[in-house]
Amino acid sequence: MDFVVETPQRLLPVEVKATPRLRPSHVEALRAFRKEYGRRCRAGLLLHTGEELTWLVEDVLAAPWWMVC
C-alpha cells in the first residue's frame, strides 16, 4: 500500500500501480489493511494508468489516476 487518506471517522488505503493491466494480486495489500482496521476502512482505492473505472473486487475500486486529480 502506498498511502492512507485519514479523516476522523474513516481510513482510505490507496495503492498506486504504473500499469493499465490490473491483476488480482494488486489488491492484496489493500485487503490486508482493511482486515486490520475493520470498520474504519470500508473500501480501498487502486489508482492505475489505464482507462477503466471499475470495482476490481467488491471492496477495491480501481480508477485511472487522472480521474481523481
C-alpha positions, 0 to 999 in steps of 0.5 A: 500500500502506498498511502492512507487518506485519514479523516476522523471517522474513516481510513482510505488505503490507496495503492498506486500501480504504473500499469493499465493491466490490473491483476488480482494480486494488486489488491492484496495489500489493500485487503490486508489493511482493511482486515486490520482496521475493520470498520474504519476502512470500508473500501480501498482505492487502486489508482492505475494508468489505464482507462477503466473505472471499475470495482476490481473486487467488491471492496477495491475500486480501481480508477485511472489516476487522472480521474481523481486529480 
